[in-house]
Amino acid sequence: MSKVSVIQMNSCAAIGPNLMAVKRLLSQAASEGAKLAVLPENFAFFAANPQEYLVHQECIGEGRIQNLIKETARAKKMWILAGSIPLVCPEKTDRVYTASVLFDDQGEVVEVYNKLHLFDVTVSEKESYRESDSFYPGNAVKVVETPVGKLGLSICYDVRFPELYRKMREEGAEIFSLPAAFTSTTGMVHWMPLIKARAIENLCYVLAANQSGFHQDNGKMTHGHSVIVDPWGEVLGIQEIGEGVVTTDIDLQKLERTRQHFPCFEHRKLKTNYKI
């Protein structure tokens, strides 16, 4: 068994205070024995103005945000998934990638996942979102070997697209990471059902790290309820509101036994070659 942590934050539009909170929360995760810690979406910078993501974009493995993560990973001997960072997008100079960057315990970048599904929705007459005004979508599915198991990478709105998780399962995923800034409005009805569905239908763990509460700089309200769910859909640990760390064990032997006893993945009749 290996310990993992998900971290819940209430990030603002100023990088400095966010990074101070990140360092403190990652230190807590390390003290609780985590070999892998997952930070939420927009953990270092939750913009008031979408164009600000361009101002703070970084190249892979470089910049103020990533330097803090790599230093912490090295000091704490812990793998860290930096939930989402604005990265340079060569294809579109007026937009950035919003990317999960995975660092190993030596502070080296192991993998980068550029968010596939962008949140362009109207929740109500008063609440709408256009991520594609700031971000450019990725075009690749990422599954990577880690000390705690094979990790499939996703971000927030991705959770509504089960074909992504099925593809990651086909590529060997045992765990899904889900850093998020899931809204309060949709989170109250959809957050937990979607997470449990992705876990159950693929018999995988889900590590879901969310933002929580009112974000004064941009007026957004996020749902919190950062959670670790096992392949049977059971909640192993949850932080409902406020800042905090959830740490629990990942048991790959239990996962394998569950898959052997309940081989629904092998019972599929419709097998699709998913392509982006």
N, C-alpha and C positions, 0 to 999 in steps of 0.2 A: 504494500500500500504506500501511496505517496500523498502528502498534504498539498493542497492547492488553496489559493485565496482569490476572492473577488472583492474589489474595492469600490465603495460607493462614495460619491463626492457631490458637492454643490459648487461647481466651478463658475468662475466669473470671467470677465473679459480682460483681466490683467494677468499676465503670465506669472509674475513674481509670486503673488500669494498662492496661486494654484500649485506651483512647483514646491513651495514650502509644505503645503498639505500633502502632496504626493510623496515627498521624502519621508514625512512622518508616518503616513499610512503604510508605505512599503516597509518601513522599519518594523512596524507592528506585525505585518504579515510574516516577515522573516523571523521575528521573535516567536511566532506561533508555529514555526517549522515549515512554512510553505516552500516548496521547490519551484512553484510557478505562481505568479500573481498576475491578475488581469485587471487593468485600469479601464475606466469607462470611456465612452466616446467623448471627444472634446474635453478631455481631462485637464489639459494645460491651457486651453484657450477656448472659451465659449463666447463667440463674437457677439457684440451688440450690433455691428454692421457687417453683413456678409463679405463686403469687400476687404475687410480687415484680415481675412484668411490669406489674401495675397501678400499682405504686408509681412506676415509672420511665417510664410512658407519656408520649408527647409528642404535641403537635398538629403537623400538617404544616408543615414549614419553621421550627419553633421547638424550643427545648430544647437541653440540654447536648450531646447526641450530634450532632444535626444542625448545631449551630453549628460544631463542630469540622470536620465534613465540608465545609460551605460555605466556611469560611475556608481550608481546605487546597485545595479546588478552585480558588478564586480565586487563591491564592498560587502554585499550581503550574500554572495554566492547563490544567487537566485535568478531563475529565468523570469523575465518580465515581458508581458504583452502590453505595449503602449497602445491603449484602446483605439484612439485615432489622432493622427497628426496631419496638419496640412503639408503635403509634399509637392514639390515642383512637378508640374505636368508639362513635358516638352510639347505635347500635341496641341495644347491650348494655353497660351500665355495669359489669357484673361480669366482662367480658372485654375484650381489646384486639385490634386487627388486628396481624398480624405482616406487615410490609410492606417491600418493596424501594422505596427512594426514590432517584430518579435526579437528580443535580445536574449542571448544565452548568459550563463553565469560568469562569463568572462567579459561581458559588456559588448560582445560582437553581434551585429545584425545577422540573424539567421534567415528570416523571411519577411516579406512585405506583402500585404494584401490590400489592394485598392478596392474600396467599397463598390460592389456591383450595382446595387439597386438604390437609386436616389429618391429621397422622400419629397415628391412633388404632389401634394395632396391638399384638398380642402376639407378640414375636419368639421368646420361650421362656418356660418357667415362671418364670424369674428376671428376665426383661427385657420390660417392656411400657411403652407410651407412650399418653398421652391429651392430645394438643395441644388438643382442643376444650374441655378444662376451663379453659384459659387464653385461647385465641384464638377469634376469630369469623371464619368464612371470607369471602373476597372474592366478588365476583360479576361480574367483568369481565376480559376478555382485553386485554392491553396490548402494543402494538407502537409503537415510537417512533423517529423519525429522529434519528440521531446523526452526528457527524463520521466515524465508522468504518463506518457502515452502518445499516440498519434493524434495531433490536434488539427481540426478543421477550422479555418478562420472565417468569421462573418462579422457584420456590423449592423446593429439596430434594425432598420427596415428590411434587411435581408431575411429576417425571421419569418416574414410573411410568404416566402417563396420556397416551398418544400422541396422543389426539384434541386435547388442548390445543395441542401443537406443530404439528399439522396445521392447526389453525385459525389459529395465528400465521403459518404459512407462507402460508396463503391471504390473510392481511392484509399480506403483503409482507415478512415477516421474512427477513433474511439471516444473522442471528446470534441465538443464544439465550444469555441469561445464566442461570446456575444456581448462585446462592449456596446453600450447604448446611451442615448439621451432620449429615451422613450417618453412621449408626452403623457401628462397626467390624464388627459381626456380619454385617450385610447388605451392607456395602460390599465386603467381601472377595469376595463372589460376584456382586453385582449392579451396583455403581457403574459400572465401566467398560463392561460390555455395554449398560447402559441409555443412557449418554451417547453411545456410538458409534451405537447404533440411532437415537436422535433426530437425530443429525447426518446419517447415511446416508439415512434414509428421507425426509428433507426437503431434503437437500443444503444444509445450513446449517452454519456454524461454531457450536461450543458452548464457552462460557466458564464453566467449572465451578470455583468457589472454595469449598473445604471447610474445616471445622474439622479439627484433627488431634490425636490422642493422648488421654491420660487427663485428664479435667477434675475436679480434686479436689473442687471445691465441690459438684458435683451427682452425682459418681460415674459420669458417662457417658464412654464411650470412642468417639471418632470416627475415621473411616477415613483422613483425609488424601487424598493422591493428587489434589490440585488440578491441573486439566489444561485445556489448550486443544486441541480436536479440530477438524480441518478437515472440509469437506463430504464428503470421501471416507472419513472415519473414521480418518484418520491422526493420530497424536499429534504435535503440534507442540512441546509442552513440558509438563513435569510436575514437581511437587514432591511426592515420595512421602510423606515424613514430616517433622514439625517445621514451624516457622514459616518462611515464605519468600514469594518473589515469582516468578511465571512470566511472562515477557514474550516476545511473538512478534508476527509480522506477520499482519494480515488482508488478504487480496488479493481484492477484489471482482471484479476482471477474471477471475481464475482461477475464482472461484465461478460467474460467468456462463457461462464456457466449459464448465465441468463440467455445468451445467444444460442447455446447448444440446446437448452431445454425449450426454447421458444423461437424456432428458426423461421420467423415470418419473412426475413429478408430473402431466404432461399425459396420461399413459397410464392414469390411474385409471379404473376401471369403476364403482366404488361411490363416489359423492360424497354426503356427508351434511352437512346443514345443522346443524352443532353449535350447541347452545344450552345455556346454563347454567341 
